[in-house]
Amino acid sequence: MNISLLLQMAAEAEPDRIGLVCDGHRWSYGALLGAARGAAAHILETGATHVALLDESSEAAAIALFGAALAGVPYVPLNYRLADADLGALLKRVAPACVIGDVDRVQRLDPRSGHIPLSRGDFVACAEALAVGAPEDPREGEGIAAQIFTSGTTAAPKAALLRHANLLSYILGTVDFASASPEEAALVCVPPYHIAGIAALMSSIYAMRRIVLLPAFDPDAWLELAASERASNAFVVPTMLARIIARMDAGHRPDLSSLQAIAYGGGRMPLELIERALALLPDTGFTNAYGLTETSSTIALLGPEDHRAALASDDPAVRARLASVGKPLPTVEIEIRDEDGRVLPAGERGEIYVRGEQVSGEYRERKALDAGGWFPTRDAGWLDAEGYLFLAGRADDVIVRGGENISPGEIEDVLLTHPSIADAAAVAVPSVEWGEAVGVAIAARAPHPAPSEDELRTLIRNRLRSSRVPERIVVVDALPYNEMGKLLRREVKKLFQTG
């Protein structure tokens, strides 16, 4: 099957129903399908091997995604925030591509690779013009629906491949067709080059929930759009939710009575933040969604009832689940393994492995699945006795002090209990005596001053073992995050470089 089936089913069921809203323009499912078919005709005419999007979220993202699927070529959303050198290297890896968005940048960075660049407006107009008489049956191609470049740190980004079968397994296993009423709307503000943005388009179209796109996130714009479009659902990353809650606490509270559900993911959610969000929006159901690009989005969920039960419980084990990512989806399996590949029992930390039809584990460069079909996520974590999954950062982020493995998360959790600390990160720093030691970067909570180093070390020593006491401490105005709310630990480590 082909992911274009999702849009085709929606268009055949209710062609005139509004499926997408962006910058005041409204698209019906029938119009979206027609444009996707027109886009496929254009892609086939050009002979492009990929369809790349170098732009913010708009109707062009949906048309390009499904147009590429119909044409049988991979859809490649590119991070328009990348530096020129990095973006130019990625453009060369997908040539010749039909590139939608920043024409000037494509022509400047990679003028000799045979790309066919079109601005957003020209692409949409071309797709609409070719809609009549465009091919309706999808081409098979390589069976690759999307190619998403992972963020590289010390090496070139890997090209993660998601096949139609992977994406459809996720959507068909988690969403009921046409399950949304005509009044329901999903507010989408994540970048189109992230798997969450692609999953939001597909799942909302299959549910027939109107998609309301916010091309560039701003908390005031988010609040106003949620109110004016009567959004029923939304997905945010923790840094976005923090800014939304801050604006609400400052008194900016438009009518959000229609907001039934908010899903969040993509980064670590501070307990204080989710507790405040639950208090401000008591009638909204919150869901923590954990997933990766290579797993076609979500593989574990902490649902609304889990949030409420954890918040109301006096049992420390149940209360702790508010910091978990919930239980695995019924369609996937999760194991925790040690460095030797041994499956660990509940409560023991190790690397998270996942298996299921939605799990690709495939890169253009290589396949990452083991012989049993398991994918090593490189995320560290553990399962509690009831099967709730807890994250402990990236496996590569573990601090190895004198042969002892230390999770940054356990130190950060303790630091964040201090009322004067707004944010904290623990990383490995070089140590002559121990090989690696703990370095801590903190941001103070205005208007409070940062705690003294002695106070911080005493806090850690009293709550954890002495090996967790930081050797070095720096105070910053704010910690570095990417646009999806992930802490950039490599940038934090630079704060400790000297000379």
Salt bridges, closest charged atoms under 4 A:
GLU14 OE2 - ARG17 NH1 2.89
ASP55 OD2 - ARG120 NE 2.74
ASP84 OD1 - ARG105 NH2 2.94
ASP84 OD2 - ARG108 NH1 2.65
ASP110 OD1 - LYS92 NZ 3.46
ASP110 OD2 - HIS115 NE2 2.80
GLU136 OE2 - ARG37 NH1 3.91
GLU142 OE2 - ARG364 NH1 3.36
GLU184 OE1 - ARG209 NE 3.12
ASP220 OD1 - ARG247 NE 2.64
ASP220 OD1 - HIS252 NE2 3.91
GLU224 OE2 - HIS252 NE2 3.00
GLU229 OE1 - ARG26 NH2 3.13
GLU229 OE1 - ARG210 NH2 3.38
ASP249 OD1 - ARG253 NH2 3.97
ASP249 OD1 - ARG276 NH2 2.59
ASP255 OD2 - ARG230 NH1 3.06
GLU272 OE1 - ARG445 NH2 3.14
GLU275 OE2 - ARG319 NH2 2.90
GLU305 OE2 - ARG308 NH1 2.93
GLU333 OE2 - ARG355 NE 2.95
GLU335 OE1 - ARG337 NE 3.12
ASP338 OD2 - ARG342 NE 3.10
GLU351 OE1 - ARG378 NH1 2.76
GLU362 OE2 - ARG163 NH2 2.98
GLU365 OE2 - ARG93 NH2 2.58
ASP370 OD2 - ARG337 NH1 3.13
ASP379 OD1 - ARG394 NH1 2.73
ASP384 OD2 - ARG321 NE 3.09
ASP396 OD1 - ARG378 NH2 2.60
ASP397 OD2 - ARG489 NE 3.40
GLU404 OE2 - ARG465 NH2 2.97
GLU404 OE2 - ARG468 NH1 2.29
GLU410 OE2 - ARG468 NH2 3.19
GLU412 OE2 - ARG489 NH1 2.79
ASP413 OD1 - ARG268 NH2 1.93
GLU453 OE1 - ARG457 NH1 3.10
GLU455 OE2 - HIS418 NE2 2.73
GLU491 OE2 - LYS494 NZ 3.22
